[in-house]
């Protein structure tokens, strides 16, 4: 659905920025 597409796009953009910091924030 649109939510999945939005999530994947947002996650991809974040991963390209700062993988380490984003990963920690997502897990917490």
MIPA-510455 format. One record per residue (C-alpha): y, z, x; residue number from 0; residue in one letter. Coordinates in nm, 4 decimals, always signed. Each point is the difference from the previous one (the first is absolute). Layout:
N
py	pz	px	torfi	mikol
Y	Z	X	NUM	A
...
//
This chain:
28
py	pz	px	torfi	mikol
+0.0000	+0.0000	+0.0000	0	X
+0.3676	+0.0068	+0.0946	1	X
-0.0362	+0.3568	+0.1271	2	X
-0.2639	-0.1018	+0.2548	3	X
+0.2099	-0.2930	+0.1197	4	X
+0.3058	+0.2239	+0.0324	5	X
-0.1996	+0.2667	+0.1847	6	X
-0.1552	-0.2480	+0.2443	7	X
+0.3350	-0.1667	+0.0687	8	X
+0.1731	+0.3342	+0.0495	9	X
-0.2802	+0.1366	+0.2174	10	X
-0.0012	-0.3156	+0.2132	11	X
+0.3756	+0.0217	+0.0501	12	X
-0.0256	+0.3669	+0.0997	13	X
-0.2903	-0.0641	+0.2370	14	X
+0.2028	-0.2675	+0.1758	15	X
+0.2832	+0.2506	+0.0485	16	X
-0.1610	+0.3232	+0.1244	17	X
-0.3823	+0.0144	-0.0359	18	X
-0.0365	+0.3511	+0.1457	19	X
+0.2727	+0.1738	-0.1997	20	X
-0.0801	-0.1777	-0.3274	21	X
-0.3722	+0.0792	+0.0295	22	X
+0.0712	+0.3720	+0.0373	23	X
+0.2396	+0.0006	-0.2945	24	X
-0.2488	-0.1811	-0.2258	25	X
-0.2816	+0.2432	+0.0843	26	X
+0.2052	+0.3094	-0.0767	27	X
//
